[in-house]
């Protein structure tokens, strides 16, 4: 996400080349064209599944979870660094653990749906 985000960690998942990325980023805010909701400027923590292959990182849009850590009027690299250090040091650990559980549950449900679709296709 460029210079307005800091990756905290990439935790390996069971599938090869799959990781669960935790990062802190600055959200510029504005109106979402998809939901119509207005989101404010803020620093957020996000947990999302990613895949690393051949030096490339890929992810699925709208997969994962985010949580606002601190509202902001404008971007500050110093604040981003401080919040990233706080998250890396274990602050907000309960929020991140809940987000991680939610993302893993959504991922497992999606894999189960995909497996069921494959079985239906084979059965036909």
N, C-alpha and C positions, 0 to 999 in steps of 0.2 A: 504494500500500500504506500510505498514511498517513504519520504522523510517524516511523515506525520503518523507513523506507527512504529511500535517496537515489539518484536517477537520475543516472548518470554521463554517458551519452550515448545518443542515438538515431541510429544510422547508417542512411541511406536504402538501401533495397533496389531492385531493378529494377522491381518492380510499383509502380504509383501508390499513394501513401498508406501504403506498407509500410516498416517500419523494424525494425532489430534493436536492442533496448533492452538496455543494460548497467546493472545497478543493484546496490547493496549494501543488504542488509536484515538485520534481526534476526529470527531464527526462535525462537519460543517453545518449540519442542520438544514432546514428548509422543508418544503412540501414533498411528500412521497407521491410519485405519479401512480404507483401501484395501489396503495391503500388510501390515499387522500389525506392521511394524517400529517400533521406538522410536527417535526422533531426539532428540538433546540440544539444549539451548539453545546458540545460536551465531550469529555474524555470518557471512553468506554473500554470495557474489557470484553473480549470475544473469545469463544471456543468454537473451532470449526474443524471438520475433517478435511485433510488434504492428502494429495498423492505426490510423491517425489520420484521422478523418473528422468534419466538422461539429463540431469542438471536443470530440469524444469519442475516447477511447483504448479499443480492444478487443483482446483476446488470447484464445487458445485455452487452456483448462486443460490442464495437463500437457505443454504444448509448451515446449521450451527446455531449459536445463541449469542446474544450480546446483552450487556448490562451497563447502564450509565454509572460511572464512578464519581464524576464531579462535573457539574455544569460549568460552562465557560463562556466568556464574551468574545474571546479571540484565542488563537493558537499561541502557545508558548512551549518551546522546545524544553526549557527547564522543568516546567510542570509535567510534561510528558515523561521525561527522564525520571523524575521523582516518583510519579505514579507507577511506572514500569518497575522501578527498584522496589517499591512497596509490594507490588504483586509478586515479584520474584522472591521477596523475603518471606512470603507467606501471609501477608495481610489480605483480607477479603477471601480467605481460604474457603469459607463455607459457601459463599456465593459461587466461586469457581467450581467447587465440588458439585453443587447442585446443577450448574450449567453443564458440566461434564457428564453427569448422569443422564440429563435430558437429551444431550446430543447422542450419547451412546445408545439410549433407548430408541430414539428416532432412527438411528442408523440400523439397529437390529430389526426394527419393524419394516424398514425399507428393504433390507436383505431378505426377510421372510416373504414379503410381497413378491419380490423378484423371483425367488425360488418357486413360489406357488404358480406364478405365471409361466415359468419354464416347464413345470410339471404339466400344466394344462395344455401347453403347446405340444409337448411330447405325446400326451394322451390322445390328442385329436388326430 
